[in-house]
Amino acid sequence: MPSWYESLVEEARLAAFTLLDRAEELTNPTLRLGITGLSRAGKTVFTTALIHALMRGERMPVFRAMHEGRIARANLEPQPDDAVPRFDYEGHLATLVDERRWPESTRRISELRLVIDYAPARGGRRSLTLDIVDYPGEWLLDLPLLHQSYADFAAQSLSLARAPARAALAAPFLGGLAAASPEVPADEAQARQLAALFTDYLAACRTESVSMSLLPPGRFLMPGDLEGSPALTFAPLDLPSGAEAAPGSLHAMMERRFEAYKERVVRPFFRDHFARLDRQIVLIDVLAALNAGPAALADLEAALDGILAAFRTGRDSWLTALFRHRIDKVLFAATKADHLHHASHDRLEAILRRLVERALARTEGTGAEIDVVALAAVRATREASVKRGRATLPAIIGVPEAGQHGADAFDGLAEAAVFPGDLPENPAALFDPSLGFRGLADAEGGDFRFLRFRPPPVTRNAEGRALALPHIRLDRALDFLLGDRLR
């Protein structure tokens, strides 16, 4: 089937979905908010905290609709998509509040619907249906594959694998690849071996000490019920320029399975979920990249560039709005701001803005609003000053998770005061190789500067219900994402 015909069919299906969504919005104003995050960014925690804040109506001075008392209530309702798992808000909240543990990372797409009753600034009563679509950031990084051939994918993947920052991690895979000729007859055992070596290499790149971000295909690291299927049993081969796949060859097998991955995994996610979003927040663990050093920062910058390129950003005209969704607001959020003293929060935000600078330039003139924020959806620390000799240092205090080591071993029960250090005032110091930045972990002699803290104790009311979850700038994120729809 010609590619132009497939594209035409796909656009027709997307237009049909959009028309159905627009028809529903005539009687039921709805906003579909996508929440995603790269590895260890705290996506599940953010989603839980966002829902809790809206339902509890806590004090949030920057979220104007809530601060002005115009949100009457927010109630959970059954989600619209029967085939999509529900986001387990109640279970995740209990883990945070009752057990003081961080919830397990979500490894699949999930949804939840909130109906917000509010009073517009000019008076009266209205409601907004908020459909939250929570999905792994690794899936977002798969979207560029839709426009790549297998040869393109193989060349890009091997170029990354052979880069200095990854070559040692990729050595077992590259060794196995050297013994695999693309033109040999297809062999299932060889395909499985190469796919396993390729997956191990991707997993090694994601470890905390390396913190690479650009790691497609995303489902290789979170296969779910597709584990072991042919659609996830392929790997990039070293192909001669312009090589055609001979029938029955290993090259032909890998190419066929790559196309199956696009059609069975990537395209349905794009069509059924991603292409229907109105707004998006992307959560990023910038501190992990800072720990790992310049290679991780450069990789994160490339990943964020690819992420923004995947969005259909811009404001719709009345005509195009009927047939195609466009994301009109995107918020990039650097998480774990509570690992820093407040004096470094603006600096963390400036580093993130520098990371998305190239991507932001591409969206100029589209009409989309794009912003960055440094936040902690659930604040695990508080601030204090500590004496070190004659100096007084700004510190953070919290309960480090058990098993970590600083000056002492932590048991997960006792509080500790930590001086987290300062981020540079000028982000350029982190991106200019001539200035010698090697990573915060390197500066600390190979140990990570940022500890992992347990969730904080939460105040309860007389009925035993959890009150406010402490946060940093969650209200600012909510105002950007939802504020204009609650005026």
Secondary structure, 3 states (H helix, E strand, C coil): CCHHHHHHHHHHHHHHHHHHHHHHHHHCCEEEEEEEECCCCCHHHHHHHHHHHHHHCCCCCCCHHHHCCCEEEEEEECCCCCCCCECCHHHHHHHHHCCCCCCCCCCCCEEEEEEEEECCCCCCCEEEEEEEEEEEHHHHCCHHHHHCCHHHHHHHHHHHHCCCCCHHHHHHHHHHHHCCCCCCECCHHHHHHHHHHHHHHHHHHCCCCCCCCCCCCHHHCCCHHHCCCHHHCCCCCCCCCCCCCCCCEHHHHHHHHHHHHHHHHHHHHHHHCHHHCCEEEEEECHHHHHHHCHHHHHHHHHHHHHHHHHCCECCCCCCHHHHCCCECEEEEEECCHHHCCHHHHHHHHHHHHHHCHHHHHHCCCCCCEEEEEECECCCCCEEEEEEECCEEEEEEEECECCCCECCCECCCCCCEEECCCCCCCCCHHHHCHHHCCCCHHHHCCCCCCCCCECCCCCCECCCCCECCCCCECHHHHHHHHHHHHHC
